Amino acid sequence: MRQSWLLVVLAGLLAIAVCRVPVVSGGPREGFQILHGQPVWGESFGGKSSRILVRPIPADPATFKVVPPPPKAVPDAYTYACDARAVFFGADCDAYKLPDCDPATFAILSTDGKYVRDASHVYYCGILLRGANPETFRILPSPYSKDDDHVYAGAAVIDDVDPTTFEVIRTGYCEAPFIWGYGPTFEPRDDPRPKTDIRGWARDKNACFFGDRRVHAADRDTFEALGDAHAKDKNHVYFGYERRVSVIVGADPGSFRVDPRGFFEAGSDKNGIYRRGERTP
């Protein structure tokens, strides 16, 4: 027990060292602020110890200000700040400059702070949505959004989709598109990284989708979502997980049911039990 406790302490000290920021027990607070004349981002660390990790921000103190949250902002919504030249996105242990974002026309679009825009761009969790038109951009049930020419799942652009007829069948979620390193640090990553988990079922006039992935074998007219990870049509049962979707071999669409407890993304039909897309022995 003592050895395990020491390992936890050492891991915490290593995380602090990796962050390379001062750990302070009093003075600074969470979020954007000016501390001793320097714009900084503060984040709590260490549970009940009330410590704050402080990171300096390359902003002009004279024009630095916190962007007010939107009405009815949810708890733990992402927050933003700006100076005369740039907009900064705060998340966890650091704050990042939004690429090419104009502070004069910046606006927060969603109550969770995930979607923001300026006059020329739209961003999701600090990631620029490629090609998005802020004038026609709409937020759909999670994790989807669209403009007149594109559909997005989180920060990922969905290929070969018709925005006009696109509809969400079952709401899902998108893991924040960050790369976690050693200790409480991360870097934003763009949409092609496959490890960002995106879930949700949708369709347009031609095809069906799991997250941003096309369900190639799906019959669009009989397709229905059964749960976060399962769907079916008249011919097949499908399993989606970590941006991959496949046919469950041997599963019977007529009798297939999802385990309501959600264990191992399990389901069953008249032929047997399936876990994570495969039949169990």
N, C-alpha and C positions, 0 to 999 in steps of 0.2 A: 504493500500500500504506500509506504514512504517513498519507494523508488518511483512509482507511478506519479506521485505528487511532484517529485523533483523533475520528472520529465515534462510535466505540464508547465512548471515554472520556467524551465529552460526554453521550451517552445515559445512561450510568451516573450521572453527576453530576445530570442532570435527574431521574432516578428517585428519587435520594436526597432532592432538594429537594422533590419532590412528596409523599413520605412524611412530611416535616416531623417527623422523629424524629432523635435523636442517633445517629450511627454510631460505635461504640466498638470498639476493637481488643482490649480485654482486660476482664475483670471479669464482665460478664453472660454468660449462656449461653442456649442455645435453650430455648424453652418458657416455662411459667409460673414465676414466682419473685418474691421480694421483693427489691428493689434500693434501698438507702438508705431503707428504711422504706416504700417505695411498691410495691404489687403491679404487676407489669409482665408483658408478653409479649415474648419475644425470638425473633428469627428471623435465621438466617445470611443474609448477602448478599455477593455479590462473589466467589463461587467459592472459590478457595484462599486468599483474603486473610483469612479467619477474622474478618470483621467481623460484628457483630450489630446488627440494627435493633431498637430498644427502643421499645415503646409502653406508656404507662401505662394501667392498668385502673381503672375507677371502683369499686373494691372496698374493703372495710374491712380494713386490715392486721391487726387483732387477730384476726379470724376467718377470714382468707383461707387456703386450703389447696388443694393439687393433688389432684384425684380420682385414685386409683390406677387404672392400666389394668386391663382384664379379663385373666384367665388366657389365655395363648397369644396375646396381642395381636400383630398383625403389625407389621413395621417401618413407620415413617412413618404409623402410625395417628393419627387425630385425637385430640387431648387436651383435657381439661377441668379447670376449677378452679371453686371456689365460695367464697363467704363465707356469712354467716348469712342473707342475703336473696336471693342471686342465683347463677346458674350461668353460667359463661363458656366459650365454645367457641373454641379456638385453631386458626387455619388460616393458613398462609403468613405474610403480613406484619402480621396484626392479630388481635385477639381480640374476640368479640362476646358480648353478653348474650343468653342464650336467652329469648325472650318468655314471661313468665308461668310460668317453671320453678321448681319448689319444691326447694331444695337438700336438704331433709331426706329426700325420697323419691327423689332422683335416682339413676339407674343407667345404666351403659353396657351396651347389649344386644349389640353385635357386636364382633368382634375387630379390625375396622378403624376402630372408633369412629364410623362413619357413623350408626348408629341408637342413640338414647338415649331415655329416658323419665323421667317422674316419675309421681306417683299419678294424674294427670289427662290427661297429654299424651304424644305421641310425636313425636320430631324426626328429620329426616334431614339430615345435613350442616348443622346449625344452623337448618333450616327446619321450622316447625311443620307436621306432617301434619294437614291439616284433617279434623276429625271422628274421628280415630283413637282407638280404645278401647285403652288399654294393657293391659287385662286379657285381651283376646282377640287382641291383635296378634301376628302371626307374620312372621318374615323368610323369604322364599322365595328360590330362586336369583335372582341378580342379573339385572335391577335391581328385582325385584318384592317386594312385601310386601302383607299384607292383615290385616284384622280381620273380624269377623262381618258387617259391613255395607259395607265398602269394599275396593277393590284399588288399590294404588299402584305407579307406575313411577318410581323415584327419589322426588322430592317431588311428582309429579303424580298427581292423582286420576283414575282411569280411569272414564269415564262409561258408564252402561248396561252393567254387567258383573255377573255372578253370582259372588260370592265363594266359594260352596260348591263349585261345579264348576270354578272357575278352575284352570288348570294351565299350567306353563311348558313350552313345547316346546323352546326353545333359549335357553340362558343368554346374556345380553348384558351391557351396562354402562350406567351413567348418568354423564355428565359432571357434575362438581361444580357445583351451581347457583349460580355466582358471576358477577358482572359485573366484568370487568377494565377498569380505567381506564388512565391514563398512568402508567407506572412500576409497581412491584410493589404495587399497591393493588387492593382489590376491595370489593364490598359484597354481602351475601347477597341473592338475589332469590327470589321465590316461583315456583311451578310454571307459571303461565300464559305465562312468557316463552318464545317459540318457539326461541330460539337454544340452549337447553340440549339437547344431543344425548342422546337416550335410545334405546337399542337392545335388542332381545330379541323373541322370538316367543312368543306364548301364545294360549290359547283358553279359552272357557267352553262351556256347553251350547248357546249360541246363535251365537257369533261368534268371529272370530280377531282378534288384535291384534299390531301392531308397536310396541314400546315402549308408549306410552299411547294410540296411535291405532288405531281400528277399521279392519280390512281389509274394506271394505264389500262387495266383489264375491266374497269368499272362500266356497268350499264347505267348511264346517267338518269334514265327515267324511273328506275326502280331502286336507285341508291338511297340508303338511309343510314344515319349514324346511330350506333348502339351505345356508345360511351366515348370517353376520351381517347381510347386506343383501338376501338373496334367499330367496324361498319359492315354493311352487307348490301348486296343486290340480289336479283333473282338467280344469279349463277354462282356467286362466291361470297365468302366471309373474308374480311380484310383486317390486318393488324398493323397499326402504325406506332413507331417508337423511334425517338432520336432522329427525326428527319428521314426515316425510311418507312416505306409502306409495302406490304406484300400480301399475296393471297395465302390464307391458311389452308394448306393442302389437306383435303379430305373432309373439311368442315361442311356441315349441312346448313344452308341458309334458312331453311324452314324451321328447324328446331334449335338453332344456336341461341344461347342466352349468355349474357355477361354476368360474371360473379358480382353480386351487388356489394360485396365486401372489398372488392378491388385488389385482392391479393394477387401479386405476380401478374397483373393484367390478365386474369384468368377468365375462361368461359367454358361452356360445355354444350354438347348437342347429343343427339340420340346415339352417336357413335363413340363418344368419350369426352375426356377433359383436356383442355388446351391451356398452356401457360406461355405467355409472351410469344404467341403465334405458332407454337408447335404442340402437337399432340403428346401427352404424357404417356409413358409406358403403362 
